[in-house]
């Protein structure tokens, strides 16, 4: 069965590549590899145009366990993202977004990069975009609508009138900003349905692209080669190609495409895979409040619905301070919690259970501890019985009696990493089930990262005391960063970075691969720097911008 017959058979444009006749060739004007938020956004922006679009996804409409075995990284690296960092399915990683925006569904933060993130900063090596925040502003507005956000204001005063006030930090040092949240079903349900209705968009699932190929006539891609789990091989011929497979798979696919260029497509300056960045949530300490009223007045810093819109306040290092102190960008999240100091009575009882009583002295000692710790034991017991937030780490502001539920706030820093060419994605020694090399990731904390992180912790401690908010108990200074997830929070960036000069970047300002005139890259792999922000909104904004560029190219060639 060929593609046309498969579409005609059930009047759909989502086709299972496993059902196509072995050796089929699909012909399209635009081929997009990867059906996550970036690839789906580009396809949806071109829906209803005169041009044929083929969107290719390695996974299926539903979860396919076999497709997930193709993900993961080789053990010959030293950085291992968690399993949910990769997901092969229509909708991509949106299917596994883990911020519980509602009880029923997940979502993610929608935050633009700051203006300073786009600028060259002499204290951040290899920083600077060929675009400014102003260049992306109209696309950010469109991206919010694509992500389902109707009221997209990031002005604090647009939200605090209906929320608790911001904490009273010196705005020249610590500021408060607003984050919006998008829900996964915008991509997993709504965009998928829109593409299924689009007469000019074909969606090919269960189709894993193994290489992009040139025909040797000129420096242009002519087709992609793909394979199914059943072993059938097909090709897609097109005029224009977009890789939108994520910050690790994008460089891997370019490196695998080495039939005519031994070092891989776009890699003539050995830049593909370099400058790998992620974000880490680093435990900055425990904030003991001056007044327990803080659990009420800090409600702005929880994910809450205001005027029907999910928002959350976040503490930020002020831009002025970043420039003066030459700091990396960072944001700080407050999560109410309990002090780590153990209750003596509990410790004693656990010891007795483990080792048994050691004479009358033990009985007297335990009794004394129980009497001394009685109030704390009662509070701990009540906490165990108390209902928890139905949205995990979020929704704590909706709980009653917060003053006795919590002792203070765990403070996390989401910190920017400085781009470093030594941090990179390469082809590893291990092979996936198709026999292709898995990606291996080599990444280390840099001196710039660690210095900035330590100074931000100190600044926050100073400001908490100065503002009368509380005392920040810092972690030991003689150990490295304590992170909540050693494998990062799967914001994979930088591996096909954008630069006007091919000696310093893989793609140009239009996301076109240098030296390959009809090949483009979408997603956070093109980010030269990553700021602190979740990359999703910028990914979607750049995808919309790229879709406009592709439409203009196809219109000129029509």
Buried (B, 14 or more C-beta within 10 A) or exposed (E): EEBEEBBEEEEEBBBBBBBBEEEBEBBBBBBBBBBBBBBBBBBBBBBEBEBBBBBBBBBBBEEBEBBBEBBBBBEBBEBBBEEEBBBBBBBBBBBBBBBBBBEEBBBBBBBBBBEBBBBEBEBBEBBBBBBEBEEBEEBBBBBBEBBBBEEBBBEBEBBBEEBBBBBEBEEEBBBBBBBBBBBBBBBBBBBBEBBBEBEBBBBBBBBBBBBBBBEEEEBBBBBBBBBBBEEBEBBBBBBBBBBBBBBBBBBBBBBBBBBEBEEBBBBBBEBBBBBBBBBBBBBBBBBBBBEEEBBEBBBBBBBBEBEEBBBBBBBBBBBEBBEEBBBBBBBBBBBBBBEEEEBBBBEBBEBBEEEEEEEEEBEEBBEEBBEEBEEBBEBBEEBEEEEEBEBEBBBBBBBEEBEEBBBBBBBBBBBBBBBBBEBBBBBBEBEBEEEBBBBBBBBEBBEBBEBBBEBBBBBBBBBBEEBEBBBBBBBEEEEEBBBEBEBBBBBBBBBBBBBEEBEBBBBBBBBBBBBBBBBBBBBBBBBBBBBBBBBBBBBBBBBBBBBBBBBEBBEEEE
